[in-house]
């Protein structure tokens, strides 16, 4: 397999080329005290791991490669965990000497940012967004801040975000019962310079004092994303996380199972602003052929599915079926290696 030029591997921010995220992890977890005590909220154990583990792991998979942890309550506990479990992670720690509110925490952490735009994440919320979609939309709009919005039905825990036809946020509605609506999922793309140009107080709320007060004055957009979402801020949802985030016991997998894999950005390098049209453009990530050979001994069938959007738009590929491959258990590993 030939060496790739760097220009061939470039992709949108947060997928393939990397990106920077600020994780807000300074919360006390007051509403969880009945079930979890004496740890920061993001360190509440879920399936034997701190909830923060699931947040870090997902956004690493999405291509984020630099993290700023915004810390407050029991910051040493989080620093020790991250340093121990992620020694090679590109990381920085922004530590509040006193509670600054979400706005003050973000302002302080932004002083460490090295990117024009950063992701803002909440350490007690896992929203499995498509970071490439968020980044592309944010950049195309020239937005100061873009919110990832989760569609919800029959709820009263969250307020609703309303959009104009171009995706510009028009209003934030108060918490009450809604049959359906878009909620703020707690994941933002933020233009650092645009945010810091205001003379913000030391302590303020990002949601109340920035988003809601500036919604009609700044370019604040929203993009709907319907990925998995959970906020462990209340005992009921914390308990739900214990079941929904349970990891598969690999010892229970046998040859009746089928493994489904995405392709571009998962097993192979993506093309910048284009699709993979033929095998000459296809380059595995390091270690993938060996991993699939290992999976072939465990699973009955491996199915790779990709380029759904391209097929729907009628884009041509070199040969029929180039967007999906199925290999039976006898020869799939060798076919992957031969490629």
BELFEN-V114708 format. One record per helix or strand of 3 or more residues. SS is the DSSP state (A for helix, B for strand). FROM is the first residue (numbers start at 1). LEN is the number of residues. If there is no record, write none. Layout:
SS&FROM&LEN / SS&FROM&LEN
This chain:
A&6&4 / B&20&5 / A&30&3 / A&41&3 / A&51&11 / B&66&6 / A&75&11 / B&90&6 / A&101&10 / B&117&6 / B&125&3 / A&131&11 / B&145&11 / B&160&4 / B&168&6 / B&178&14 / A&192&5 / A&206&9 / B&220&5 / B&229&3 / A&235&10 / A&250&3 / B&258&5 / A&279&3 / A&288&9 / B&301&5 / A&308&5 / B&324&4 / A&332&7
